Amino acid sequence: MASGDWTNAWQIAAELGHYVADSHQPLHLTVNYDGEDTGNDGIHWRYESKLFSYYLNSLPLPEGTGKYWSNTLDSVFGYIDDIYPYVDSILIDDDAASSLDPYYGSVYYESMWSELETLSIDVIHQAIMDLADIWVTAWENAGKPLPPEYQPRTIHVPTDFLSIQSAINAANDGDTVMVETGNYIETIDFNGKNIIVTSNFILTADTADISQTVIQGRTPLASVVAFHSNENSSATLCGFTIISQQNELDGGGISIYSASPTLSHLRITTKEETILGKPAVYGGSGGGIYLESSQSILSDITLTKNEAMSGGGVCALNSKLRMENLQVYQNFATGGGFSFLAQGSGMAFTNSSVFIKNSIIAKNTAAGAIIYGFGLYSNNSDIEMINVTITGNRFADGTEAYAIGSGGGIYMDNSSNLNVLNSILWDNATAEEIYVTNSGDSGAIAISHSDIEGGVDAGIELNSGQLFWLDGNFSADPQFTDTTSGDYHLLQNSACIDAGVQDTMITYNQNMDTLYFPVLEYSGTAPDIGALESSYPVTIFSTAEFPAGFHLAQNYPNPFNPETTIQYEVPRAVFVKLEIFNMVGQKIVTLVNEWQEPGRYSIDWDASQYSTGIYFYRLLADDYSSVKRCIFVK
């Protein structure tokens, strides 16, 4: 299997079936296999062949799935030890049956089966399951390769399986578990399966499917969803509301350890009656999501009313993350237990590298004797944020007089570095929006085209490290539409409208360190500052005759079945290549491979000949390269 020689693999698998079956026949485990030493001559044929030919149609099939054996030899001798004692039972029952019918007619076999039915069915079922275990063990040791004829399946819950976990257990890499709307009270573990688990949202793009497809944890002692077995980015969770029942463990909603799944279009919260909202939690990090040793992608996720001592919404350790379109709202960090230290009401990162784009961290609260970072806490981490809004993060009600708080927006500890681009930090708990400690080696902050309350003088407390206060920064009320209801769009007169930049690289010190503003979609003459683009005025890109730069748009619809449209822009005459790749990086089709004039282009792709799954499309033009992901579901 490891070498891809599937013809030989099937042959050897069948041969293993013969030997596994033989080793479960009790009489094969004794020198007296045919009864010649005990006066039971011919028992081997009578028991193995003749008896079962009479009762073959009454044999039930076992239920279950194969499991991995860490030591195959020990496991084989283990079942041999279990089966060997059956030899005496067969010989004793043969004596009794032959005394009733010495000519071995129907009376003999009826007597044998009445005594040996349970024993015989047991050894047959053991043989089937042990063979499955051996096949699974070989397959996992080979790296879990799929045969070339395997076609990814869509498994439906509850039609095919009643629970999500049972569907996951039956799935193979590349399969999709499609979950209908409903309330599923269970905890699930991907168990190393690189599969898509999704609600109907992946087909409909209707957010009602997110709110109406609920996975609710049934115990306060476990995360609702776990990725703990080296799952990669093909392992996808999409389109659910996740409700946890605990707030004292790492990752009440989702726990990710040594895995890098893709999470998208989720709402993660805590069951109302379990929310404490006061400094009484004695442990736990990442009330909504906890990540350790991960390189995950998180997009379009709302985290609200989750609790932890560190990272009320999200906490990451030793990870490299990309986050887009997150709303981290009304989460809680509490300094309970012995430390009374709360860190990062919204997010907390340690020894990590994190990119955050188009996200809101708002109205999170903290309680404790000492509070570090009401919006975001960073410890020896590199954080880059583009078009992020951090606002309204506060002390928990009635606790301000009893606590010391620093870093109303962001707290930077132990050599952390921070880039702030096109972002708003406004109206948070403390006078300074960004606080930098004296601990560790010097870190650096670079801020460009951002609205920071208090500006360079009052908005940043720089105890160590370096500050690069670059062009385009200012301090003015961003004029959000309605913070009470959580609407952080900009009013028409906001100074943040059209005040950002895009598709630009800025070199800002002698070390040639740079800030990169990617290509952004926006209304008006330039991108707005903050997470949400306003509707004033309604003009796409610029009024120039040709596009201002290269741009590859997200396909539409996405997910799709079977056709989707890919749009892109080129600002000058150039040779263009547009290619599609499967999720293992193999190019499957080239849609464009020609010289094109400047303009906006639209290409349709029909994927009907391909299987359900995740695909990537790449635009190449001169030095420009952009890759986006799309999802095809039949």
N, C-alpha and C positions, 0 to 999 in steps of 0.2 A: 504493500500500500504506500509506503514512504517513497518508493521509486516510481510510482505510477503504473506498475505492472499489474493491472487489475485482473487480467485473465488468469495469471498465476495466483493472485490473491483469492479469487473466488474458488479456484481448485483447492487451495490449501485450507480455506475455510470449511469446505465440504468434507475434506479428509479429517480435519479436526473434529467435525461432527461425529464421524464414525468412531474415533478413538474416545471421545468424551462419553458417547453413549455406551461403548463397551465397558468403560471403567466405572459406570454406574450400575452395571448388571452384577449383583452381589456374587453370583457363582463364578464370575471372572476373577474374583479376589481370593480364591482358595485353590490349593492343589487338588482338592476333592471336587473339582468343578463339575464333573458328571456323576457324582455320587458313587463312584466305583469302590471307594473305601468304606462306605457305610451302608451298602445294599440299596442305594437309590439310583441304580444304573439307568441312564437315559434322562435324568432330571434336567440336564442343561437344555436339551431340545424341547422337552415337555413344557418347561417354564418359560423359556425365552421366546419360542416360536409358536407352539401349538396353543398354549393358554391365551396368548394375546391375540391370536387369529380369531378366537371365539369372541373376545370382548373388546376388540379394537374400536368399534363404533361407540362404545359407552365411555371412552376415555375423555375427560375434559381437558381443555388447554389451560396452562397456567396464566396468571396475570402478573405483570411487572415489567421492569426494564433492566437491562444489563447494567452492572456497576463495575467500577475499576478495581482491579486487584493490585495491591502494592507489591505482593510477592506471589507470583503465579505458582511456583513449586510448592510452597507451604499451603496454598489454597487447595491445590489438587490433592495433596496427601491429607488435608483436612477433611475433604468430603469422602475420601476412601476410608478413613477411620470411622466416619459416621455410618457408612453403608455396610461395612464388613460384618457387623453383628447380625445383619438380616439373613446371613447364610444358614444359621441354625434354624430360624423360623421356617425357611423354605423346605429344608430337609424334614423337619418334624411334620409339617403339613402334608408333605408328599407321602410320608408313612401313613398318616391318617386317611388321606384320600384313596390311596391304593388298597388299603384294607377294605374300603367300601366298594371299590371297583378295580379289582386286580388286572382287568383288561384295558384300563385307561380309556374308558368310554366317556359319555357325557356326564355321568354321575361323578366320575373322578374330577373333571374340570370344574363342575359346579361347586364341588367341595373345596377345591383349591382356591377358586376365585372368592368364595365367601370368606375365607380366612386371610387371603393375601391381597385383597382389593386395595385396602388403604395403603399398605406397604408398597405395592407395585406402582400405584399412582404417584406416591411420594417420590420414589426414585426416578420415575420418568420426568416429573416436574423438575426435580433437582437437576437432571441431565440437561433439560432445555435451558434452564436459567443459568447453570454453570457454563454452558456453551456460549450463551449470550454474554456472560461476564468475560470469557476468554476473548471473544471477538471485540468487545468494547475495549478491553485492555490493550490488545494489539493495535487497534485503531488509534487510541489516544497516544500510545507510545510512538506511533508513526506520524503524529502531528495532526490528527483528525482530518486527513484529506477526504474530499468528496469524490466519488467516482464520476467519470465524464458524463455518464448518462443521467446523473442526478439533476432533477429540476427543483429549484426552490418552491416550497409550498406556502400557501396561506392557510393557517390554522385558525378556526373561528371559535371564539368564546362567547356565549356558552353552547353553541351548536355542536361543536366537535368535542370540547372539554368543558366541564362546568366551572372550573377555576382557572385563573391565569397561570398559576404555578404548574398545574398539571399539563397545560398546553406548552409551557416553556420546557418542561421535562421531556416532552415528546418531540420537540423541535430540533432541527439541525442548523448548523451555521448557514446563513443566507435565507432562512425561512422568515415569514412574517406571522406574528400572532395578532390577529385582528379582534379587538374586544368591543362588543356591542355596549350601548349605554346601559347603565345600571350601577348598583352599589356593591362592590366586591370587598368583603371583610376578610382580608388575608394579608400576610406578609409574603413578598416574593423575592426570589434570588435568581439572577440570571445564570448562575452556576457555570460560568465560562462560555456560555452560548453567545456567539456574535450574530444576533438576530434582531429584528425590529419588533417591538411590542408597542402597539398603537391603538388608539381609539379610532372611530370613524372620522375624526378630524383630518386624518391624513388624506382622506378622499373628498371630504366636503369643504374643508377650510372654514367650517362653521364653529365659532367659539362655544356655542351651546353644547357641542359634543364634549368639550373639555369639562365644563361644569357638570354635565350629566353622566360622565363616566368617572366614577370615584373608586379609588383604592384606599380603603380605610384600615389602618393597622388594628389588629385585634388584641395586642398586648403592649404594655408600656415598657417591655424589656427588649424590644427589637425594632430596628429601623423598618419602615414600610417597604422600602426597596433596597436591595443590596447588590453591589457589584464588587466582588471580592476575589475573582478568579481570573485575573489578567484579561478581561474583556477589552477589545480594542474599539476604535471609533465606529466600527460597523454595528456594534451593540447599541441600539437606539431605543430610547423611551420617549414617546410622543403623545400628547393630547389627553392628559389625565389631570384630575384633581386628586392630590395626595394628602391625606389627613392622618397625622400621627397622633399617638396617645401618650407620648412620653416627652420629657424635656430634660432628662438628666444623663442621657447617653449621647455619644457622638453621632450626628446625623439622624435626627428624629424622623425626617421625611425620607431622605436618600443618603445612604452610606456608600462611599466609593473608596476602596483601598487597593492599591497596586492594580488599577484598571483605568481605562480611558474611554468610557462610553460617551455617546452623544445624547444630550438631553435637550428637548425642545418642546415648546408650547405646553407648559405645565403650570399648575397652580398648586403651591405647597403651603400647607398651613397646619395648625394644631387643633385638635378637638376642643371646642370652647370650654367645656367643664374642667379640662386639665390645665388651662392656662393659669399660671400663678400671678404674674404681673407684680411680683414683689421679691425682695432679695432672700429667697429661700431655696434656690437651686444649689445642689451640692456638687455638681460636676457637669460635664458635657460641653462639646464644641460643635458649632454648626447646627443650630436648631432645625433649620430647613434642610441644608445640604452640608455634608462633611466630606472633604476630599483629602486623601493622603497618597503621595507618590502617584499622581495622576496627571494626564495631559488631556483633559476633557474639553469639549466644546459645549457651552451652555447658551441657549438662545431662547428668547420669547418666554421667559419664566417670571411668574409673579410669586414672590415669597412674602407672606404676611402672617403676623401673629405666631411666629415661631420664637422659641426661647433657648438661651444657652448662656454659659458664663463667658464664652468667647465666640463672637460671630453669631449674633442672634439669627440672622438669615442664612449666611454662608460662612464656613470656615475652611481654610485650606492649609495644608502642611506639605512642604517638599513637592510642590506641584507646579506645573506650567499650564495656565488656563487661558481660554479665550471666552469672553462673556459679551453677548450682544442682546440688546432689547430686554434687559432685566428691570423689573420693578421690585425693589426691596423696600417694603412699606409696613410700618407699624410692627416691627419685630422688637425683641427685648433682650438686652444683656444684663445679667445680674451678678453682683459680687457676693455670692453666698458661700457657704462652707467656711474654710479657715482663712482664705485670702481676702475676702471682701473686695476683690479686684474684678472689675468688669471691663472687657475689651471688645470694641467693635460691635455696637448695637446692630448695625446693618451687616457689615462684613469684617472678617479678620483673616489676615494672611501671614504665615510664617515660613521663611526660607522658600519663597515662591516667586514666580514670575507671572504677572497677570496683566492681560489686556482687557479693558472694559470700554464698551462703545454703546452710545445711544441708550443709556441706562439711568434710572432714577433711584436714589437712595434717600428716602424721605420719611419723616415722622417716626423714626425708630427711637426708642427710649432706653435708658440705662439707669440702674440703681446699684449702689454699693458705696463703700467707703472711698474707693478710688476708681475713677473711670477714665480709660484711655480710648479716645476715638469714638465719638457718638455716631458718626456715620461709618467710618472705615478705620481699621487699625492695621498697621503694617510693621512687621518685625523682620528685619533683614530680608526684605523683599523688594522687588522691582515692579512698580505699578505704572502702567500707562493708561490714561483715560482720554477718550475723544468723545466730545458731545455727551457729557455726563452732568446731571443735575444732582447736587447734594444739598438738601435744605430741610429745615424744620425738625432736625434731630435734637432731642431734648433729654433732660433729667426726667425720670419717672415722677409722676405727680407727688408732691409733698416730700421729695427726697433731696432736693437741691441744697437745703440748709445743712444736710448731714454728710455731704459728699464733696470730694475734691475732683474736679473734672478738667481734662485738657484735651484739646483737639476737637472743637465742636464739629468740624467737618471730617478732618483726617488727622490721625496721630501717627508719627513716623518714629520708629524705634530701631536701634541697632543697625546702623549702616543701610537703611532703606533709601531707595531712589524713587523719585516721583516725577512723571511728566503729565502736565495738565494742559489739554488742548481743547479749544472751543467749548469750555465747560463753565458751569455756574456753581459757586459755593457761597451760600447766602442764608442768613437767619438761622444759624445753628446755635448750640447751647452756650458756647463760650465766646469771649471777645475775639480770640484768634480762630480763624477757619482751619489753619494748618499749624500743627505744633510739631517741632523737631526736638528730640531729646539730645542730651550730651553723651549718651552711652554709645559704645562702639566706635568704629572708624567713621569718618565723615561721609555722609551721603550727599545727594544733590537733588535739588528741585528745579525743574525748568517749567515755566508757565508762559503760555502764549495765547493771545486772543481769547481771554477768559474774563469772567466777571467774578471778582473776589471781594466779598464784603470787607471793608477796612483797608483794602488796597495793600500795597507793598509794605507800608509802615505798621498798620494795626492788624492786618488780616493774617500775618504770618509771624509766628514766634520761632526765630531761628537760633537755637542754642548751639548748634554745631552744623557742620556741613556747608554747602554752598547753595546760593539762590541765584537763578538766572531769570530775571523778570524781563521778559522780551516784549516785542511789539504787540499792540492790539489789546493789552489788558486795561481794565478799568474797574471802577467800583460804583455801581448804580443799581437801584432797585430793579430787578429783572421784570417786575410786573407780571406775575403769573395770573392766569385767568381766575382760578378759585382754589386756593390751597386748602380751604375747609373741606371741600369735596374731593380733594386730591387731583385737581386738574392743573397740570403744570405746563400747559401751553402758554405761549406769550401773548399778551395783549398787543394791540396794533401799535401803540406808541413805545413799546419796549426798546431800549437801547441795544438789546441783544439780537434783534432782527437784522439779518444780512451783515453781521459783524464778525463772522468767522471766516476761515480760509479753508481751501481744499487743494489737493493735487500739488502740494508744495513741500519742499524740504528746506529746513533752516539749520545752518551750522552756527552754533552759539558760543563756542569757546575755543581756546587754543588747542585743545585736544581733538578738535574736529568732531566733537559730539554733535549729533543731529536730532532734530525733531522732524518726523514725517507726517504730513497731513495727507491721508489717502484721498482718492477720488470719492466724492460724496454726491448723493442726489439731494437736491434742494429746490425750494421755491425762491424767486427773487433774483437778486444780482450776486448773492454769495450765501453760503450756509449760515444758518442762525447759530447762536451760541446756546448751549443747553441740549437736553436729551430730545426734545420734541420740536420738530420743524413747524413753524407757524404757517398760516394760510395767507399771509400778507406779504407782498402781492402774489398773485398766482401766475407765475412765469417759470417755465422749466429751463434750467441751466442759464443760458444767456440769449440775447437777441441776435447774436452773430449768425451769419449765413451758414457757417459750418460749426460743428461741435468744437468746444474749447479744448477737449482732450480725448484720449482714448477712454472708453467705458464699456464694461460688460455688465449687462443687467441680469437680475434673477429671472429665470425662465417663468413663464406663466401659461397655464396653471401649474402649480407645484404644491402637492403631488399631482400626477397626471396619469391619464389612461385613455388611449395609448399615445396621443399626440400632445406636444407642447411647443411653445414658441420661445425662441432665444433672440434677444435684441442686443445690438452693440453699436458703438459709434467710433468712427475714426476721423481725426481732424485733418488729415492730409492723405494724399495718394500714397498707398503703401501695399506691400504684399501681406495678405491676411490668411491665417489658417485657423479654422474652428474645428476642434476635435472632441469626440466623446470617448470617455474611458469608463471601464467597469470598476468595482470597488477594490479590486486587487491591482489596479494600475495598468491593465491591458487596454490598448486602444482598440475600439470596436468599429468606429466609423469616423470618417472625415467629412464634415458638412460643407466646409468652405476651404478652398486651396487655390487662391487666385489674387491677382493684382486688383485693388479696388480704389475708386475715387473717394474723396472725403464725403462723409454723410452718415446717415442713420440707417441701419440695416436690420432686417427681421427675417429669421430663418425658422422654418417648422421642422421638427424632428418626430418621425413616427417610430415608436419603439415596440411595435406590436410583435416583432420577431424575437424580442429579447424577453428575459425573465424578470419577474418582480424584484426590485432591489434599489440600491443607491447607486447612482451614476455621477460622474463628474464631467463638466465641459470646460474646455480651455481655449481662450483666445490668445493667439500669438500675432504680434504686429511690430516689426522692428524690435526694439528692446522691451516693448510692453508685453506683459504676460499676466493673465488673470484667470483664476480657476473658481468655479462655483459648483455647488452640489445640487442635485435634483433627485427626486424620488418617484419611481415608476411603480404603480400598484395595479395589477390586473384585477 
